[in-house]
Amino acid sequence: MDERAVLELLSGSLCHAGDDTAVVDGLLLTTDMLHERTDFPAETTRYTAGWRAVGASLSDVAAMGGEVAAAVAVYAAPEFREGEVREFVAGAGDVCEAVGGAYVGGDLDTHEEFTVVSTVVGRSDDPVYRSGARPGEAVCVTGTLGRSAAALRLFEDGESTRANELFRFEPRVGAGRALAPHASAMMDSSDGLARSLHQLAEASDCGFAIERSRIPIDGAVDEVADDEVDAHEMSVSFGEDFELVCTIPEDDLSAVEAASPTPITVIGEVTEEGIEMDGEALSDRGFTHG
């Protein structure tokens, strides 16, 4: 079974499970596991690994429109090296500080492969789920897309300094808080824009009509993409950007754009059925957790 099949299998038996976090009495609880083989390219610094691993869980809280309380992480590696451990903790602490949370510790273990398990606790009295989108609403994304895909290309090309900078994304906690009073449905783009749209459509029993020209592509994509088709794939299907994908009533757009600390881009609208880009079916493709 793949990850999506397992999640579907378990969905009916976990009463507190939310879409991106578990919701228990106003608390948001989420956890993620990242491995060196699948998540940290060669030359990823431990600082970047700490930032990115904890940032992935912070993004889940952002996707529910919550505020962050604290984060912990399990750090597992074949051996402990003082400099690497200190760098990891510094990265984890800095990403938490950037979104108003605190990194408060965790656990250490030995493992044949560098592995991180991060857990974040947040709060929300009115979390935003994936299931509220309604036809006629605007489909929006925060920030830009393709940043992580560009970073991977730069890692492959040996440009590790620039690649590490791009890999340290900013979790959109502030934007999520600004969107929460207005968004009818929301999730992060960790699996890619295309897959996020399919997941939102399934949860909300709706469709989407997206305009390709409106998608905000990160400037780094232009630096590394082979052509326009390549740039499109990097920004739509690669994933791992951790931006927010949401639906908002048209009348609320100006209020959201004024309140959000991150730029919000309208890329299409909610429809009755079907997921299309420029009138053609948009396939369900994205990042797969190996």
JOVEN-V956573 format. One line per field, one symbol per residue. phi: phi as a letter, one per 20 degrees, with the letter a starting at -180 (. if undefined). Layout:
phi->???
//
This chain:
phi->.egffffffegeddfefeedbedclnedcbbbccdgfdccggnfffffffffffgffffffgfemededbccbedcbgbedgffffffffffffffffdndcedprbcbebfcgbcddccdccaebfededdfcgnfeeccelcdogfffffffgfeneffffffffefegefffffffgfdfebabeegeofgfffffffffelbcbdddgfeffefgffffcffafffffffeddfnmeleedbdcggfeffffffeffdgddedrbecfanccclndgdfecafdfe
//
